[in-house]
Amino acid sequence: MDEERDREKKQASERAVDFIKTGMIVGLGHGSTVHYAILRISHLLREGKLENILYVPCSDNVGETALRLGIPLTTLDEHPALDVTIDGADEVDPGLNLIKGRGGALLREKIAAQASLREIIVVDSSKLSPVLGTNSPIPVEVVPYGWRSQAAFLESIGGHPEILYTGNGIQFRTDQGNMILNCRFGPIVHPQRLAERLNSRAGIAGHGLFLGLATDVIVGAGQEIKHLRSAATTSKADA
C-alpha cells in the first residue's frame, strides 16, 4: 500500500509541475510530495524545458535540496508575490480546505500560500476526507516560552496535544525555532471557528488549518490523476 501511495504522489506531483510557466516565481512547500516535484523540476531544467523561473522554498531543508539539484532560488522578501506554489497536505475536505504542516514547516507554508496567486496542493487518494480532523491531527506551532500554557489552552478547547519529536527522540524545532504540538480534535464541524480561536491566542505562531487557500488539488488516484478546483477561487486562479 505504501508503494501505491508513493506512486500516486509521484504522478500527481509531476502533473503539478506542468503548471509552471516561463517567467514565474514559484513557491515550493515541504514534504515528500514536493520532493517529487523538485526532482521533476530539476530534470526539466537540465533539458532546457523550464527557463527564467525562480523558486521560493518554504523550509531550509527544501532550499538545500533545490540548490543541490541546480534549482535557482529567491526569497519572498525579493519577490513578495508568487505566481504559483506547489505543496502537499495531510487531509483535504470536499471544499478543498486542508490540514497541513505535519512536516513542521506550516508557518512558512501558510505565508507562501497567502502570497500565491495559485496554490496547487498535491496528494494521494488517502488524504481525501469527508471532514477535516477525521484522519489527521492539527499541527500547532507554538513559541517555546510558556508552551505548557498553550498545551493547556488546546486541551481546554477540546484538543489532545502531543509534542512532536525527531526520530532521535529530540524535541522538534521549526526553522523559526518554535515547537510543534500535534493536536487531535476529532472531526471538526466548524473549522473556521477553531481557526479563529487559534489565531487569537498569543504564543501560537501558526496552525495547520489552511482554509480557503487551495485553488487546485491534484490527486493521484490509482492509475488516474484527478484535478479538483475550488469554485470560490477559480477567478483568482485564472487571473
CYANA upper distance limits for C-alpha pairs under 8 A (distance plus 0.5 A):
  1 MET  CA      5 ARG  CA      6.76
  2 ASP  CA      6 ASP  CA      6.62
  3 GLU  CA      7 ARG  CA      6.65
  4 GLU  CA      8 GLU  CA      6.73
  4 GLU  CA    222 GLY  CA      8.15
  5 ARG  CA      9 LYS  CA      6.68
  5 ARG  CA    124 ASP  CA      6.37
  5 ARG  CA    125 SER  CA      8.08
  5 ARG  CA    126 SER  CA      8.18
  6 ASP  CA     10 LYS  CA      6.58
  6 ASP  CA    124 ASP  CA      8.20
  7 ARG  CA     11 GLN  CA      6.76
  7 ARG  CA    220 GLY  CA      8.39
  8 GLU  CA     12 ALA  CA      6.63
  8 GLU  CA    123 VAL  CA      8.25
  8 GLU  CA    124 ASP  CA      5.76
  8 GLU  CA    125 SER  CA      7.99
  8 GLU  CA    219 VAL  CA      8.03
  8 GLU  CA    220 GLY  CA      4.67
  8 GLU  CA    221 ALA  CA      6.65
  8 GLU  CA    222 GLY  CA      7.08
  8 GLU  CA    223 GLN  CA      8.36
  9 LYS  CA     13 SER  CA      6.41
  9 LYS  CA     33 THR  CA      6.22
  9 LYS  CA     36 TYR  CA      8.27
  9 LYS  CA    122 VAL  CA      7.48
  9 LYS  CA    123 VAL  CA      6.28
  9 LYS  CA    124 ASP  CA      5.57
  9 LYS  CA    219 VAL  CA      8.15
  9 LYS  CA    220 GLY  CA      6.31
 10 LYS  CA     14 GLU  CA      6.70
 10 LYS  CA     33 THR  CA      7.19
 10 LYS  CA     36 TYR  CA      6.12
 10 LYS  CA     37 ALA  CA      8.16
 10 LYS  CA    220 GLY  CA      8.45
 11 GLN  CA     15 ARG  CA      6.76
 11 GLN  CA    220 GLY  CA      6.91
 11 GLN  CA    225 ILE  CA      8.01
 12 ALA  CA     16 ALA  CA      6.81
 12 ALA  CA    122 VAL  CA      6.57
 12 ALA  CA    123 VAL  CA      7.50
 12 ALA  CA    124 ASP  CA      8.04
 12 ALA  CA    218 ILE  CA      6.27
 12 ALA  CA    219 VAL  CA      6.35
 12 ALA  CA    220 GLY  CA      5.51
 12 ALA  CA    225 ILE  CA      6.76
 13 SER  CA     17 VAL  CA      7.08
 13 SER  CA     33 THR  CA      6.56
 13 SER  CA     34 VAL  CA      7.34
 13 SER  CA     36 TYR  CA      6.49
 13 SER  CA     37 ALA  CA      5.55
 13 SER  CA    122 VAL  CA      6.37
 13 SER  CA    123 VAL  CA      8.49
 13 SER  CA    218 ILE  CA      8.20
 14 GLU  CA     18 ASP  CA      7.56
 14 GLU  CA     36 TYR  CA      7.47
 14 GLU  CA     37 ALA  CA      6.12
 14 GLU  CA     40 ARG  CA      6.66
 15 ARG  CA     19 PHE  CA      8.26
 15 ARG  CA    218 ILE  CA      8.17
 16 ALA  CA     20 ILE  CA      8.36
 16 ALA  CA     37 ALA  CA      7.99
 16 ALA  CA     86 ILE  CA      7.52
 16 ALA  CA    120 ILE  CA      7.50
 16 ALA  CA    122 VAL  CA      7.71
 16 ALA  CA    218 ILE  CA      7.36
 17 VAL  CA     37 ALA  CA      6.81
 17 VAL  CA     40 ARG  CA      7.78
 17 VAL  CA     41 ILE  CA      7.42
 17 VAL  CA     86 ILE  CA      8.35
 20 ILE  CA     24 MET  CA      7.39
 20 ILE  CA     26 VAL  CA      8.01
 20 ILE  CA     84 VAL  CA      7.91
 21 LYS  CA     50 LEU  CA      7.79
 21 LYS  CA     53 ILE  CA      8.28
 22 THR  CA     50 LEU  CA      7.05
 22 THR  CA     51 GLU  CA      6.29
 22 THR  CA     52 ASN  CA      6.30
 22 THR  CA     53 ILE  CA      6.56
 23 GLY  CA     51 GLU  CA      7.85
 23 GLY  CA     52 ASN  CA      5.61
 23 GLY  CA     53 ILE  CA      5.58
 23 GLY  CA     54 LEU  CA      8.36
 24 MET  CA     52 ASN  CA      7.99
 24 MET  CA     53 ILE  CA      5.70
 24 MET  CA     54 LEU  CA      7.24
 24 MET  CA     82 LEU  CA      8.21
 24 MET  CA     83 ASP  CA      6.35
 24 MET  CA     84 VAL  CA      8.15
 25 ILE  CA     53 ILE  CA      6.49
 25 ILE  CA     54 LEU  CA      5.55
 25 ILE  CA     55 TYR  CA      6.31
 25 ILE  CA     56 VAL  CA      7.89
 25 ILE  CA     79 HIS  CA      8.01
 25 ILE  CA     81 ALA  CA      8.28
 25 ILE  CA     82 LEU  CA      5.74
 25 ILE  CA     83 ASP  CA      5.96
 25 ILE  CA     84 VAL  CA      7.48
 26 VAL  CA     53 ILE  CA      7.90
 26 VAL  CA     54 LEU  CA      6.74
 26 VAL  CA     55 TYR  CA      5.18
 26 VAL  CA     56 VAL  CA      6.52
 26 VAL  CA     82 LEU  CA      6.31
 26 VAL  CA     83 ASP  CA      6.48
 26 VAL  CA     84 VAL  CA      5.62
 26 VAL  CA     85 THR  CA      5.95
 26 VAL  CA     86 ILE  CA      8.19
 27 GLY  CA     55 TYR  CA      6.15
 27 GLY  CA     56 VAL  CA      5.10
 27 GLY  CA     57 PRO  CA      6.44
 27 GLY  CA     58 CYS  CA      7.66
 27 GLY  CA     82 LEU  CA      6.99
 27 GLY  CA     84 VAL  CA      6.69
 27 GLY  CA     85 THR  CA      4.57
 27 GLY  CA     86 ILE  CA      6.74
 27 GLY  CA    112 ALA  CA      7.08
 27 GLY  CA    116 SER  CA      8.31
 28 LEU  CA     34 VAL  CA      7.33
 28 LEU  CA     55 TYR  CA      7.26
 28 LEU  CA     56 VAL  CA      6.42
 28 LEU  CA     57 PRO  CA      5.26
 28 LEU  CA     58 CYS  CA      6.44
 28 LEU  CA     62 VAL  CA      8.12
 28 LEU  CA     85 THR  CA      6.28
 28 LEU  CA     86 ILE  CA      5.90
 28 LEU  CA     87 ASP  CA      6.83
 29 GLY  CA     34 VAL  CA      6.64
 29 GLY  CA     57 PRO  CA      6.84
 29 GLY  CA     58 CYS  CA      5.58
 29 GLY  CA     59 SER  CA      7.83
 29 GLY  CA     62 VAL  CA      8.19
 29 GLY  CA     85 THR  CA      7.62
 29 GLY  CA     86 ILE  CA      6.52
 29 GLY  CA     87 ASP  CA      4.93
 29 GLY  CA     88 GLY  CA      7.51
 29 GLY  CA    109 GLU  CA      6.44
 30 HIS  CA     34 VAL  CA      6.36
 30 HIS  CA     35 HIS  CA      8.09
 30 HIS  CA     57 PRO  CA      8.46
 30 HIS  CA     58 CYS  CA      6.81
 30 HIS  CA     59 SER  CA      6.95
 30 HIS  CA     62 VAL  CA      6.91
 30 HIS  CA     87 ASP  CA      7.02
 30 HIS  CA     88 GLY  CA      7.71
 30 HIS  CA    103 GLY  CA      7.48
 30 HIS  CA    105 ALA  CA      7.03
 30 HIS  CA    109 GLU  CA      8.13
 31 GLY  CA     35 HIS  CA      6.82
 31 GLY  CA     87 ASP  CA      8.36
 31 GLY  CA     88 GLY  CA      7.30
 31 GLY  CA    103 GLY  CA      6.78
 32 SER  CA     36 TYR  CA      7.13
 32 SER  CA     88 GLY  CA      8.45
 33 THR  CA     37 ALA  CA      7.17
 33 THR  CA     87 ASP  CA      7.70
 33 THR  CA     88 GLY  CA      6.30
 33 THR  CA    122 VAL  CA      7.07
 33 THR  CA    123 VAL  CA      7.65
 34 VAL  CA     38 ILE  CA      6.65
 34 VAL  CA     86 ILE  CA      7.37
 34 VAL  CA     87 ASP  CA      6.34
 34 VAL  CA     88 GLY  CA      7.07
 34 VAL  CA    122 VAL  CA      8.49
 35 HIS  CA     39 LEU  CA      6.84
 35 HIS  CA     62 VAL  CA      8.36
 36 TYR  CA     40 ARG  CA      6.86
 37 ALA  CA     41 ILE  CA      6.62
 37 ALA  CA     86 ILE  CA      8.43
 38 ILE  CA     42 SER  CA      6.60
 38 ILE  CA     66 ALA  CA      7.26
 39 LEU  CA     43 HIS  CA      6.78
 39 LEU  CA     69 LEU  CA      8.35
 40 ARG  CA     44 LEU  CA      6.78
 41 ILE  CA     45 LEU  CA      6.61
 41 ILE  CA     50 LEU  CA      8.10
 41 ILE  CA     71 ILE  CA      8.18
 42 SER  CA     46 ARG  CA      6.82
 42 SER  CA     69 LEU  CA      6.51
 42 SER  CA     70 GLY  CA      7.23
 42 SER  CA     71 ILE  CA      6.79
 43 HIS  CA     47 GLU  CA      6.92
 44 LEU  CA     48 GLY  CA      6.65
 44 LEU  CA     49 LYS  CA      5.63
 44 LEU  CA     50 LEU  CA      6.25
 45 LEU  CA     49 LYS  CA      6.40
 45 LEU  CA     50 LEU  CA      5.61
 45 LEU  CA     51 GLU  CA      7.40
 45 LEU  CA     71 ILE  CA      8.16
 53 ILE  CA     72 PRO  CA      7.98
 54 LEU  CA     71 ILE  CA      8.45
 54 LEU  CA     72 PRO  CA      6.02
 54 LEU  CA     73 LEU  CA      5.92
 54 LEU  CA     74 THR  CA      6.53
 55 TYR  CA     71 ILE  CA      7.91
 55 TYR  CA     72 PRO  CA      6.70
 55 TYR  CA     73 LEU  CA      5.17
 55 TYR  CA     74 THR  CA      6.27
 55 TYR  CA     75 THR  CA      8.29
 56 VAL  CA     63 GLY  CA      8.40
 56 VAL  CA     73 LEU  CA      6.31
 56 VAL  CA     74 THR  CA      5.86
 56 VAL  CA     75 THR  CA      5.85
 56 VAL  CA     76 LEU  CA      7.22
 57 PRO  CA     62 VAL  CA      6.38
 57 PRO  CA     63 GLY  CA      5.71
 57 PRO  CA     73 LEU  CA      7.96
 57 PRO  CA     75 THR  CA      8.20
 58 CYS  CA     62 VAL  CA      7.44
 58 CYS  CA     63 GLY  CA      8.08
 58 CYS  CA    105 ALA  CA      7.31
 58 CYS  CA    108 ARG  CA      5.87
 58 CYS  CA    109 GLU  CA      6.11
 58 CYS  CA    112 ALA  CA      7.71
 59 SER  CA     63 GLY  CA      6.75
 59 SER  CA    105 ALA  CA      6.69
 59 SER  CA    108 ARG  CA      7.68
 59 SER  CA    175 ASP  CA      7.37
 60 ASP  CA     64 GLU  CA      6.67
 60 ASP  CA    175 ASP  CA      7.40
 61 ASN  CA     65 THR  CA      6.81
 62 VAL  CA     66 ALA  CA      6.55
 63 GLY  CA     67 LEU  CA      6.65
 63 GLY  CA     73 LEU  CA      8.08
 64 GLU  CA     68 ARG  CA      6.68
 65 THR  CA     69 LEU  CA      6.86
 66 ALA  CA     70 GLY  CA      6.83
 66 ALA  CA     71 ILE  CA      5.59
 66 ALA  CA     72 PRO  CA      8.12
 66 ALA  CA     73 LEU  CA      8.28
 67 LEU  CA     71 ILE  CA      5.88
 67 LEU  CA     72 PRO  CA      7.30
 67 LEU  CA     73 LEU  CA      7.83
 74 THR  CA     78 GLU  CA      7.30
 74 THR  CA     79 HIS  CA      7.93
 75 THR  CA     79 HIS  CA      6.67
 75 THR  CA     80 PRO  CA      8.30
 76 LEU  CA     80 PRO  CA      5.00
 76 LEU  CA     81 ALA  CA      7.71
 76 LEU  CA    112 ALA  CA      8.46
 80 PRO  CA    115 ALA  CA      7.25
 81 ALA  CA    115 ALA  CA      5.73
 81 ALA  CA    116 SER  CA      6.65
 81 ALA  CA    117 LEU  CA      8.15
 82 LEU  CA    112 ALA  CA      8.01
 82 LEU  CA    115 ALA  CA      6.31
 82 LEU  CA    116 SER  CA      5.01
 82 LEU  CA    117 LEU  CA      6.74
 82 LEU  CA    118 ARG  CA      8.48
 83 ASP  CA    116 SER  CA      6.19
 83 ASP  CA    117 LEU  CA      5.62
 83 ASP  CA    118 ARG  CA      6.71
 84 VAL  CA    116 SER  CA      6.06
 84 VAL  CA    117 LEU  CA      6.37
 84 VAL  CA    118 ARG  CA      5.05
 84 VAL  CA    119 GLU  CA      6.30
 84 VAL  CA    120 ILE  CA      7.63
 85 THR  CA    112 ALA  CA      7.71
 85 THR  CA    113 ALA  CA      7.26
 85 THR  CA    116 SER  CA      6.76
 85 THR  CA    118 ARG  CA      6.88
 85 THR  CA    119 GLU  CA      5.51
 85 THR  CA    120 ILE  CA      6.45
 86 ILE  CA    119 GLU  CA      6.91
 86 ILE  CA    120 ILE  CA      5.46
 86 ILE  CA    121 ILE  CA      6.48
 86 ILE  CA    122 VAL  CA      7.72
 87 ASP  CA    109 GLU  CA      8.50
 87 ASP  CA    119 GLU  CA      8.14
 87 ASP  CA    120 ILE  CA      6.85
 87 ASP  CA    121 ILE  CA      5.50
 87 ASP  CA    122 VAL  CA      6.59
 88 GLY  CA    100 LYS  CA      7.91
 88 GLY  CA    121 ILE  CA      5.63
 88 GLY  CA    122 VAL  CA      5.33
 88 GLY  CA    123 VAL  CA      6.41
 89 ALA  CA     98 LEU  CA      7.01
 89 ALA  CA     99 ILE  CA      6.72
 89 ALA  CA    100 LYS  CA      5.29
 89 ALA  CA    101 GLY  CA      7.84
 89 ALA  CA    121 ILE  CA      7.11
 89 ALA  CA    122 VAL  CA      7.46
 89 ALA  CA    123 VAL  CA      6.84
 89 ALA  CA    127 LYS  CA      7.88
 90 ASP  CA     98 LEU  CA      7.79
 90 ASP  CA     99 ILE  CA      6.00
 90 ASP  CA    100 LYS  CA      5.71
 90 ASP  CA    101 GLY  CA      7.94
 90 ASP  CA    102 ARG  CA      7.72
 90 ASP  CA    123 VAL  CA      8.45
 90 ASP  CA    127 LYS  CA      6.45
 90 ASP  CA    136 SER  CA      7.12
 91 GLU  CA     98 LEU  CA      6.07
 91 GLU  CA     99 ILE  CA      5.58
 91 GLU  CA    100 LYS  CA      7.55
 91 GLU  CA    127 LYS  CA      5.20
 91 GLU  CA    128 LEU  CA      6.41
 91 GLU  CA    129 SER  CA      6.83
 91 GLU  CA    132 LEU  CA      7.09
 91 GLU  CA    133 GLY  CA      8.28
 91 GLU  CA    135 ASN  CA      7.72
 91 GLU  CA    136 SER  CA      7.04
 92 VAL  CA     96 LEU  CA      6.14
 92 VAL  CA     97 ASN  CA      6.26
 92 VAL  CA     98 LEU  CA      5.22
 92 VAL  CA     99 ILE  CA      7.23
 92 VAL  CA    127 LYS  CA      6.49
 92 VAL  CA    128 LEU  CA      5.41
 92 VAL  CA    129 SER  CA      6.21
 92 VAL  CA    132 LEU  CA      7.38
 93 ASP  CA     97 ASN  CA      6.01
 93 ASP  CA     98 LEU  CA      7.08
 93 ASP  CA    128 LEU  CA      6.64
 93 ASP  CA    129 SER  CA      5.56
 93 ASP  CA    130 PRO  CA      5.97
 93 ASP  CA    131 VAL  CA      6.08
 93 ASP  CA    132 LEU  CA      6.42
 94 PRO  CA    128 LEU  CA      8.30
 94 PRO  CA    129 SER  CA      7.78
 94 PRO  CA    130 PRO  CA      6.88
 94 PRO  CA    131 VAL  CA      8.33
 95 GLY  CA    230 SER  CA      7.51
 96 LEU  CA    211 LEU  CA      8.36
 96 LEU  CA    212 GLY  CA      7.72
 96 LEU  CA    214 ALA  CA      6.79
 96 LEU  CA    215 THR  CA      8.46
 96 LEU  CA    216 ASP  CA      8.45
 96 LEU  CA    217 VAL  CA      7.74
 96 LEU  CA    229 ARG  CA      8.37
 96 LEU  CA    230 SER  CA      6.96
 97 ASN  CA    132 LEU  CA      8.29
 97 ASN  CA    209 LEU  CA      8.18
 97 ASN  CA    210 PHE  CA      6.51
 97 ASN  CA    211 LEU  CA      5.23
 97 ASN  CA    212 GLY  CA      6.36
 97 ASN  CA    213 LEU  CA      7.80
 97 ASN  CA    214 ALA  CA      7.49
 98 LEU  CA    132 LEU  CA      7.62
 98 LEU  CA    208 GLY  CA      8.21
 98 LEU  CA    209 LEU  CA      6.43
 98 LEU  CA    210 PHE  CA      5.43
 98 LEU  CA    211 LEU  CA      6.72
 98 LEU  CA    214 ALA  CA      8.40
 99 ILE  CA    132 LEU  CA      7.40
 99 ILE  CA    133 GLY  CA      8.24
 99 ILE  CA    136 SER  CA      7.87
 99 ILE  CA    137 PRO  CA      8.45
 99 ILE  CA    138 ILE  CA      6.83
 99 ILE  CA    208 GLY  CA      5.68
 99 ILE  CA    209 LEU  CA      5.42
 99 ILE  CA    210 PHE  CA      6.54
100 LYS  CA    106 LEU  CA      7.01
100 LYS  CA    138 ILE  CA      7.95
100 LYS  CA    139 PRO  CA      7.84
100 LYS  CA    208 GLY  CA      5.26
100 LYS  CA    209 LEU  CA      7.13
100 LYS  CA    210 PHE  CA      7.37
101 GLY  CA    105 ALA  CA      6.13
101 GLY  CA    106 LEU  CA      4.71
101 GLY  CA    107 LEU  CA      8.47
101 GLY  CA    109 GLU  CA      8.23
101 GLY  CA    138 ILE  CA      8.46
101 GLY  CA    139 PRO  CA      6.50
101 GLY  CA    207 HIS  CA      8.37
101 GLY  CA    208 GLY  CA      5.99
102 ARG  CA    106 LEU  CA      8.02
102 ARG  CA    138 ILE  CA      8.31
102 ARG  CA    139 PRO  CA      6.32
102 ARG  CA    182 ASN  CA      8.14
102 ARG  CA    208 GLY  CA      8.44
104 GLY  CA    139 PRO  CA      8.23
104 GLY  CA    173 ARG  CA      8.42
104 GLY  CA    174 THR  CA      6.35
104 GLY  CA    180 ILE  CA      7.32
105 ALA  CA    109 GLU  CA      6.53
105 ALA  CA    174 THR  CA      7.10
105 ALA  CA    175 ASP  CA      7.90
106 LEU  CA    110 LYS  CA      6.51
106 LEU  CA    139 PRO  CA      8.29
106 LEU  CA    141 GLU  CA      8.26
106 LEU  CA    206 GLY  CA      7.61
106 LEU  CA    207 HIS  CA      7.32
106 LEU  CA    208 GLY  CA      6.61
107 LEU  CA    111 ILE  CA      6.84
107 LEU  CA    141 GLU  CA      7.99
107 LEU  CA    205 ALA  CA      7.80
107 LEU  CA    206 GLY  CA      5.94
107 LEU  CA    207 HIS  CA      7.68
108 ARG  CA    112 ALA  CA      6.68
109 GLU  CA    113 ALA  CA      6.59
110 LYS  CA    114 GLN  CA      6.60
110 LYS  CA    210 PHE  CA      7.75
111 ILE  CA    115 ALA  CA      6.82
112 ALA  CA    116 SER  CA      6.68
113 ALA  CA    119 GLU  CA      6.50
113 ALA  CA    213 LEU  CA      7.01
113 ALA  CA    214 ALA  CA      8.37
114 GLN  CA    213 LEU  CA      7.43
117 LEU  CA    236 LYS  CA      7.04
117 LEU  CA    237 ALA  CA      6.68
118 ARG  CA    214 ALA  CA      7.98
118 ARG  CA    215 THR  CA      6.32
118 ARG  CA    216 ASP  CA      8.04
118 ARG  CA    236 LYS  CA      7.89
118 ARG  CA    237 ALA  CA      5.75
119 GLU  CA    213 LEU  CA      7.21
119 GLU  CA    214 ALA  CA      5.47
119 GLU  CA    215 THR  CA      5.79
119 GLU  CA    216 ASP  CA      6.84
120 ILE  CA    214 ALA  CA      6.76
120 ILE  CA    215 THR  CA      6.75
120 ILE  CA    216 ASP  CA      5.26
120 ILE  CA    217 VAL  CA      6.22
120 ILE  CA    218 ILE  CA      7.67
121 ILE  CA    214 ALA  CA      7.10
121 ILE  CA    216 ASP  CA      6.63
121 ILE  CA    217 VAL  CA      5.10
121 ILE  CA    218 ILE  CA      6.59
122 VAL  CA    217 VAL  CA      6.33
122 VAL  CA    218 ILE  CA      5.36
122 VAL  CA    219 VAL  CA      6.60
123 VAL  CA    127 LYS  CA      6.74
123 VAL  CA    217 VAL  CA      7.90
123 VAL  CA    218 ILE  CA      6.88
123 VAL  CA    219 VAL  CA      5.61
123 VAL  CA    220 GLY  CA      6.96
124 ASP  CA    128 LEU  CA      8.48
124 ASP  CA    219 VAL  CA      5.91
124 ASP  CA    220 GLY  CA      5.26
124 ASP  CA    221 ALA  CA      6.92
125 SER  CA    219 VAL  CA      6.53
125 SER  CA    220 GLY  CA      6.38
125 SER  CA    221 ALA  CA      5.65
125 SER  CA    222 GLY  CA      8.43
129 SER  CA    134 THR  CA      7.43
129 SER  CA    135 ASN  CA      7.97
130 PRO  CA    134 THR  CA      8.15
131 VAL  CA    187 PRO  CA      6.35
131 VAL  CA    188 ILE  CA      7.02
131 VAL  CA    189 VAL  CA      7.75
132 LEU  CA    136 SER  CA      8.11
132 LEU  CA    187 PRO  CA      6.31
132 LEU  CA    188 ILE  CA      6.16
132 LEU  CA    189 VAL  CA      8.47
132 LEU  CA    191 PRO  CA      8.10
133 GLY  CA    137 PRO  CA      6.56
133 GLY  CA    138 ILE  CA      7.78
133 GLY  CA    184 ARG  CA      7.62
133 GLY  CA    185 PHE  CA      6.85
133 GLY  CA    186 GLY  CA      5.48
133 GLY  CA    187 PRO  CA      4.90
133 GLY  CA    188 ILE  CA      6.09
134 THR  CA    186 GLY  CA      6.08
134 THR  CA    187 PRO  CA      5.09
134 THR  CA    188 ILE  CA      8.12
135 ASN  CA    186 GLY  CA      8.34
136 SER  CA    184 ARG  CA      7.71
137 PRO  CA    182 ASN  CA      6.20
137 PRO  CA    183 CYS  CA      5.57
137 PRO  CA    184 ARG  CA      4.81
137 PRO  CA    185 PHE  CA      7.38
137 PRO  CA    186 GLY  CA      8.24
138 ILE  CA    182 ASN  CA      6.10
138 ILE  CA    183 CYS  CA      5.57
138 ILE  CA    184 ARG  CA      6.74
138 ILE  CA    185 PHE  CA      8.25
138 ILE  CA    207 HIS  CA      7.44
138 ILE  CA    208 GLY  CA      5.91
138 ILE  CA    209 LEU  CA      7.40
139 PRO  CA    180 ILE  CA      6.72
139 PRO  CA    181 LEU  CA      6.26
139 PRO  CA    182 ASN  CA      4.85
139 PRO  CA    183 CYS  CA      6.58
139 PRO  CA    207 HIS  CA      6.27
139 PRO  CA    208 GLY  CA      5.68
140 VAL  CA    180 ILE  CA      6.02
140 VAL  CA    181 LEU  CA      5.60
140 VAL  CA    182 ASN  CA      6.59
140 VAL  CA    183 CYS  CA      7.42
140 VAL  CA    204 ILE  CA      7.52
140 VAL  CA    205 ALA  CA      8.32
140 VAL  CA    206 GLY  CA      6.56
140 VAL  CA    207 HIS  CA      4.83
140 VAL  CA    208 GLY  CA      6.84
141 GLU  CA    178 ASN  CA      6.88
141 GLU  CA    179 MET  CA      6.14
141 GLU  CA    180 ILE  CA      5.08
141 GLU  CA    181 LEU  CA      6.90
141 GLU  CA    204 ILE  CA      6.41
141 GLU  CA    205 ALA  CA      5.92
141 GLU  CA    206 GLY  CA      5.60
141 GLU  CA    207 HIS  CA      6.39
142 VAL  CA    147 TRP  CA      6.90
142 VAL  CA    150 GLN  CA      7.76
142 VAL  CA    178 ASN  CA      6.26
142 VAL  CA    179 MET  CA      5.83
142 VAL  CA    180 ILE  CA      6.73
142 VAL  CA    181 LEU  CA      7.85
142 VAL  CA    203 GLY  CA      6.14
142 VAL  CA    204 ILE  CA      4.96
142 VAL  CA    205 ALA  CA      5.85
142 VAL  CA    206 GLY  CA      7.66
143 VAL  CA    147 TRP  CA      6.87
143 VAL  CA    177 GLY  CA      8.19
143 VAL  CA    178 ASN  CA      5.36
143 VAL  CA    179 MET  CA      6.69
143 VAL  CA    203 GLY  CA      6.03
143 VAL  CA    204 ILE  CA      7.06
143 VAL  CA    205 ALA  CA      7.09
144 PRO  CA    178 ASN  CA      6.41
144 PRO  CA    179 MET  CA      6.63
145 TYR  CA    203 GLY  CA      8.24
146 GLY  CA    150 GLN  CA      7.61
146 GLY  CA    203 GLY  CA      8.12
147 TRP  CA    151 ALA  CA      6.92
147 TRP  CA    203 GLY  CA      7.86
148 ARG  CA    152 ALA  CA      6.68
149 SER  CA    153 PHE  CA      6.65
150 GLN  CA    154 LEU  CA      6.68
150 GLN  CA    203 GLY  CA      7.35
150 GLN  CA    204 ILE  CA      7.67
151 ALA  CA    155 GLU  CA      6.80
151 ALA  CA    161 PRO  CA      6.74
151 ALA  CA    181 LEU  CA      8.14
152 ALA  CA    156 SER  CA      6.67
153 PHE  CA    157 ILE  CA      7.07
154 LEU  CA    158 GLY  CA      7.11
154 LEU  CA    159 GLY  CA      5.64
154 LEU  CA    160 HIS  CA      7.52
154 LEU  CA    161 PRO  CA      7.30
154 LEU  CA    183 CYS  CA      8.09
155 GLU  CA    159 GLY  CA      5.14
155 GLU  CA    160 HIS  CA      6.24
155 GLU  CA    161 PRO  CA      7.55
158 GLY  CA    185 PHE  CA      6.69
159 GLY  CA    183 CYS  CA      6.20
159 GLY  CA    184 ARG  CA      5.95
159 GLY  CA    185 PHE  CA      5.20
160 HIS  CA    182 ASN  CA      8.50
160 HIS  CA    183 CYS  CA      5.60
160 HIS  CA    184 ARG  CA      5.56
160 HIS  CA    185 PHE  CA      7.08
161 PRO  CA    181 LEU  CA      6.00
161 PRO  CA    182 ASN  CA      5.89
161 PRO  CA    183 CYS  CA      4.49
161 PRO  CA    184 ARG  CA      6.95
162 GLU  CA    181 LEU  CA      5.73
162 GLU  CA    182 ASN  CA      5.70
162 GLU  CA    183 CYS  CA      6.74
163 ILE  CA    171 GLN  CA      7.84
163 ILE  CA    179 MET  CA      8.14
163 ILE  CA    180 ILE  CA      6.65
163 ILE  CA    181 LEU  CA      5.16
163 ILE  CA    182 ASN  CA      6.86
164 LEU  CA    171 GLN  CA      6.86
164 LEU  CA    172 PHE  CA      6.22
164 LEU  CA    179 MET  CA      7.99
164 LEU  CA    180 ILE  CA      6.03
164 LEU  CA    181 LEU  CA      6.42
164 LEU  CA    182 ASN  CA      7.02
165 TYR  CA    169 GLY  CA      6.05
165 TYR  CA    170 ILE  CA      5.88
165 TYR  CA    171 GLN  CA      4.88
165 TYR  CA    172 PHE  CA      5.27
166 THR  CA    170 ILE  CA      5.78
166 THR  CA    171 GLN  CA      6.67
166 THR  CA    172 PHE  CA      5.88
171 GLN  CA    179 MET  CA      8.16
172 PHE  CA    179 MET  CA      6.73
172 PHE  CA    180 ILE  CA      7.47
173 ARG  CA    177 GLY  CA      5.74
173 ARG  CA    178 ASN  CA      5.76
173 ARG  CA    179 MET  CA      5.63
173 ARG  CA    180 ILE  CA      7.73
174 THR  CA    178 ASN  CA      5.67
174 THR  CA    179 MET  CA      6.88
174 THR  CA    180 ILE  CA      8.05
190 HIS  CA    194 LEU  CA      7.17
191 PRO  CA    195 ALA  CA      6.56
191 PRO  CA    209 LEU  CA      8.03
192 GLN  CA    196 GLU  CA      6.70
192 GLN  CA    211 LEU  CA      7.88
193 ARG  CA    197 ARG  CA      6.93
194 LEU  CA    198 LEU  CA      6.79
195 ALA  CA    199 ASN  CA      6.49
195 ALA  CA    207 HIS  CA      8.35
195 ALA  CA    209 LEU  CA      7.03
196 GLU  CA    200 SER  CA      6.71
197 ARG  CA    201 ARG  CA      7.21
198 LEU  CA    204 ILE  CA      7.44
198 LEU  CA    206 GLY  CA      8.44
198 LEU  CA    207 HIS  CA      7.76
199 ASN  CA    204 ILE  CA      7.77
199 ASN  CA    206 GLY  CA      7.83
210 PHE  CA    214 ALA  CA      8.38
212 GLY  CA    232 ALA  CA      8.43
214 ALA  CA    230 SER  CA      7.49
214 ALA  CA    233 THR  CA      8.50
215 THR  CA    229 ARG  CA      6.26
215 THR  CA    230 SER  CA      5.66
215 THR  CA    233 THR  CA      6.08
215 THR  CA    234 THR  CA      7.30
215 THR  CA    236 LYS  CA      8.48
215 THR  CA    237 ALA  CA      6.82
216 ASP  CA    227 HIS  CA      7.43
216 ASP  CA    228 LEU  CA      6.15
216 ASP  CA    229 ARG  CA      5.03
216 ASP  CA    230 SER  CA      6.78
217 VAL  CA    227 HIS  CA      6.42
217 VAL  CA    228 LEU  CA      5.52
217 VAL  CA    229 ARG  CA      6.87
218 ILE  CA    225 ILE  CA      7.34
218 ILE  CA    226 LYS  CA      6.27
218 ILE  CA    227 HIS  CA      5.26
218 ILE  CA    228 LEU  CA      6.85
219 VAL  CA    225 ILE  CA      6.11
219 VAL  CA    226 LYS  CA      5.49
219 VAL  CA    227 HIS  CA      6.94
219 VAL  CA    228 LEU  CA      8.28
220 GLY  CA    224 GLU  CA      6.71
220 GLY  CA    225 ILE  CA      5.29
220 GLY  CA    226 LYS  CA      7.03
221 ALA  CA    225 ILE  CA      6.36
221 ALA  CA    226 LYS  CA      7.48
229 ARG  CA    233 THR  CA      8.43
229 ARG  CA    234 THR  CA      7.51
230 SER  CA    234 THR  CA      6.60
233 THR  CA    237 ALA  CA      6.65
234 THR  CA    238 ASP  CA      6.73
235 SER  CA    239 ALA  CA      6.54
